[in-house]
Amino acid sequence: MIRVGILGEIGSGKSYVSNKFGYPVFNADFEVSKLYKKDKKTFYKLNKELPKYISSFPIDKNEISNAILSSNSNFRKILKIVHKEIKKKLYSFLKKNKNKNKKIVILDIPLILENKISNKKDVLVFVDSPKKEIRKRLKKRPNYNNKLLKKFKKIQFTPVYKKRKAQFIIKNKFTKKSVSIGVKNILKKILK
């Protein structure tokens, strides 16, 4: 089974590109959202570590944001608890798709390199999007918070580093055509 890891900046269109491959996608952001809404075990762990901030279930993303913005220590505690659970979900996803004999799986995991989730055999794809367009799109998000965005960017490798690590680059001009052509070319090469 070929694992395709999608790299890029926050807001570059990684999830959109991931879905265009037409293969099963592990979307870490979606899984985190599910954890906050449905996983009481995660709530209890976060509540134990950060009772001042995380007080009700389902977990309100504003509570998470406030905890992160108040201190780097809180941010690290949240990351440690959440990433441990996401790794479990990832391994379950990989096992399920291997058992279904899927040729390819797509890993839409923002910290795939930083958390050493990728392995040497993974095919890494960098989503290269215009910075101006990324900023414009991020500001339109209902939960946009520039301070939070900066905190998340600090824990990520630079786009230059990610681009260097990638075997393929998809130019995302935020049009269907630009992404579809890139995805089609990558699939042709990896499915030879």
Secondary structure, DSSP 8 states (H G I E B T S, - for coil): -EEEEEEE-TTS-HHHHHHHT-S-EEEHHHHHHHHHHH-HHHHHHHHHH-TTT--SSS--HHHHHHHHHH-HHHHHHHHHHHHHHHHHHHHHHHHHHHHTT-SEEEEE-TTTTTTT---TT-EEEEEE--HHHHHHHHHHSTT--HHHHHHHHHTS--HHHHHHH-SEEEE--SSHHHHHHHHHHHHHHHT-
